[in-house]
């Protein structure tokens, strides 16, 4: 599988443990194709149902088009649901068994169900209540599930919640839990509860609380959703990934089906990783590597739960933002400025209105003396006229892919303010009707909208975003989304440099030769074995020059680099101080210092990273990573998304960095023995880029 790895110069760690869970070591390698029977069964048995199970368990399954029966050795009716003594008494065998028994009895009950012909299970138990026995029980059940070809949601989960259908869920499901086309998989039961409780703003295909994933994992669910006609988008809350190869395949399937995925992955910090390990038995490795895997397949990665909700709210709409041209109308100049600031920070922009559009607004409303985007419509004319007409004129202009209107949004607003919000919302929906423009209502208040606003928004399919910052981040994440897939790795064959490779951390001179072989421009340099030879080399190159130890790494930190030398005598002295052999190289000083690197993870392969360069590259924020290989288009996106880098570069220089990223990616694919590549710094001028220092690490000879 094309893979991700942690970049050593980016300060990342191996992902070995992240992809090595404890209880699912026996997980099958193939992706399941029959998950529908697990999520949407036609018949089910509630094994171990009793009064102690709670009324919500029965309430969640009754009243739907499904055959359900309880199983208990002594009880014959629970909450109006008939019970039989054993699952063998259920004929024909149910599609699914909802395992409501304690950890001391779950193995025997599981075996009984298998013997009766059941092959789909929801298993909420085997969490903390099982104590030290839990992991061993889970391993044994996992082994039996694989032998029998059984599917299991769980253990240690809430179950499966499906709007307007039977839900095998141990919590309360409110009537506001709405049907739609967003399918979600969460490895945290409490996050599952939170998703179920968001009210009607998100329409769900289902919420799967997958828990410990001992037999059926996120890859299986994603593959099913890729083929499921009822799913349009997918949301994930992940602590770990059990099978990275199959997960990547499932993401590719979702992309091919044009179904975007939003993912919140936890365990980024040391404390978060420890919490995940304690919770799920799966250790978390490099955050950079996992982000690279997601990015390669076009997954929208978010940083927090509110961001996930906002993005899923946008993805759940009947239309999506097809581009990034943003227009806005606000009821406050200050709020408009705040909205523009948040849009810019998120990577969107309110571009200036065309002169024609500005003239049309001013001619219709003379008080628009110099309308800007976003347009401040407050007090220009009556609310009843100014907002509908301004929005209509902007929608008719053809200049926007997204049209945003910012209003006061709070359940505690007074009557007139609520009326204004309703009027504005209706005007926005009317203005974009019959167009591909995506409508969005935002507010400075990150709270729920008044009930009348929320109802109308649902009726007119207008997304109501909570807070200017969250709203702009969500729109930026989804705007213009396109499925991605890593390019064909076979394209890297021309980058085979086997003859130049030596096991270990290669000296800079030899590392630079490898970069030159793949088309990367490297600063002119000469290797010198004596101070006298260094002086002669400097005269050949011309001044100023740099003298540095021809070692593999971290020369500047150990006094191994002397800059800006202007004559042969200074070069000889520097060479004596640094210690032979040395490199004498052109002093490249004018430009932005960028870091480009690659490191190979043993599980999922090479990942590319770009960020600001220099001695502090490891600790600087804003790095962007992606699986190798990458296309030139994706490499450009990497540079652009590394905003600290892209804002420092001239626009014409982006391609010079992108070409280096592409070349390193192809080098990694063609030479599996290369464990890491560091180009730091890559000095980028107005139109070109020169590698000033390089490191290639080889673990073994090419196979």
C-alpha positions, 0 to 999 in steps of 0.5 A: 500500500502507498503509505505514510511515515513519520519524518525524522527531521519533523520530530516524529516517532514510529507508527509501529505501535499505533497499528498494533492493537492488542485484541484484534491481532486475529482480524481478517485481512479482507474487507467485509462485504456483508456489513448491512446485516450487522447495521440494518438487520431484519431480525434480532435477538436481545440476549440477556434482556432483563428489567435491569437492561433499562427501558431504553434498550427495548424502546430503541427496537420496538415499533419498527419493521423488524422481528425482535425477541428477547432471550432469558432463561427465566423471564418471559416478557420485558417491557412488552417484548416476548422472551424465550429461554435460549437463542436456539429457541429462536427460529429461524436464526436471527440476523443479529444478536444484541449481547446484553450479558455480563462479561462472565457469561458473554463467551458462553452466550456468544458460542450459543449464538454461533451454534444457532447460526447467528453471525452478526453481533452487537457487544456493548460489554467487556469494558472497564467492568470486566477488569483484568479478565476483559482483554483475555476474554476479548482475544478469545472471542476475536479468535472465534469470530474469525473462525466462524466468519462473524461480525461484531460491533464492539466490545465496549461500545454503545452499539448502532443507532439508526434513525427511524429504525431499530437501534441496538443502542444502550443509551437514550435516543431522542426523537430529534435524532434525524435521518439523512445520508451521513454515516459515522463510525466512532471508537468512543462511546461517549462521542457516539452519544454526543453525535446522537444528541446533536438534534435535527441539524445532522441527518444520519444514515447511522451512528456506529460506536465501534468500540474495541473492534475485535472482529469488525473495524473501521475499514469494514464499515467504510468499505460498506458505506462506499457502496451503500446508496443511503450514504453520501458522506462519512464521519470518523472519530478514531483512536487507532487504526487496526488494519492500515492497508484495508483502511487505505483501500476503504478510503480509496473506495469512498473517494471513487464513490465521490463520498467525502470523509471527515475525521477527528483523530485523538491521541496527538499528545503524549497524554492523549496517547496514554489515554487511548492506550488505556482505553482501547489497548492500541498505542498511538504513534506519529500524528504526522504519519496518520495525517499524511495517510488521511491527506493522500485520500482526500480525507477532511481532517479536523482538530476538535469535536465542534469542527467535526459537527460543523463539517458534517453539517455542511456535508449532510446538505443536498448540495456542496460548495463546488468552489471557494469563491466566497460572498457575504452579507452581514448586519454589522461592519465589525462582524463582517471584518471578523468574518473576513479575518476568520475566512482568511485564517481558514484559507478562504477569502472574500474577494473584492466585488467586481466593478460591475457588481458594486455598481449594480448594488450602488445603483439600486441602493445609493447608500451603498457608496463603496460596497465591499465583500462581505457587504455591510447591509445594516441601515442601508434601507429597511431590513425587509428590502435590503437583505433580500435584494442584496442577496439576490443581486449577489447570487445573480452575479455568478461571482460566488460559489458560497453565499454567507449571511451573518445574523444574530443567532441565539435561543435567547434573542428577542422577537424582532431579532428572531424575525430579522433572522428568519427574514434573512434566512428566507431571503438567502434560500430564495436567492440561491434557489435553482443555482449551484451556490451553497448557502450558509447562515453564520453568527458570532454566537456559537450557540443554537439558533432560535427554534423558528430559524432552525426549523426554516433552515431544515426546510430550506436546506440551509446550513446554520453554522455555530460561530464565525470561526467554526463556520469559516473553518467548516466551509474551507474544509469542504469547499471544492472537495475532490477525491484524491488517490496517490498516483501510480507508484510505478512512475518512480522507476526512473529514480532508481539510484541503487548504485549510489546508495550506502547503508547508514547515514550517508555523508552530505556530498554523496547525499547531494549527488543522489538529489542531483541524480533525481533532478534537484538543484544542489549548491555547487560544492567540492570535497577537500581532504586537506585545508590546502585543498579546501583553499584551492576549491574555494578559488574555483568556486568563487567567493563567498563560500561555506566550509562544513564538515562532510558528515551526515547530520547536525553539523551546524549544531556542533560547530561544523559549519563556517559561513561567509568566507571571503578568501582562501586564507579564511577557508584554510583556517576554517577547514583546520578548525572544522576538521577534514574531510570538508565540503567547500560550497557556494554560500547561498544566502538569499531566499526562504529556508524550507525543509523538505523530507521523507521518512519511511514507516515499516507499516505504511511506507514513506511520508513526505513533509514540508515546512520551514527550514533551518536549525529549528525545523523540528520544532517549528509548527505548520508542517504538512505531510502526505503519502508518497508518491504525490502528483505535482498538483498535490505537492503544490497543495502541500506547499500552499497548505503549509501557510507559514511557508507559502506566505513567505514565498513568491507565488512563482516559487511554489512550483520549485518547492513542489518539484522537489517534493515530487522528486523525493517521493518518487525516489522513496518509491523507487528505492525501498531501502532509503529510510529517510531523506532530509533537504534542510535547508532548501533555499528558495528564491523568486523562481528557483530552489537550491538544496544547501544541505542534504541527508539520505539514510539507507537501512539496507541495500535495495531488494 
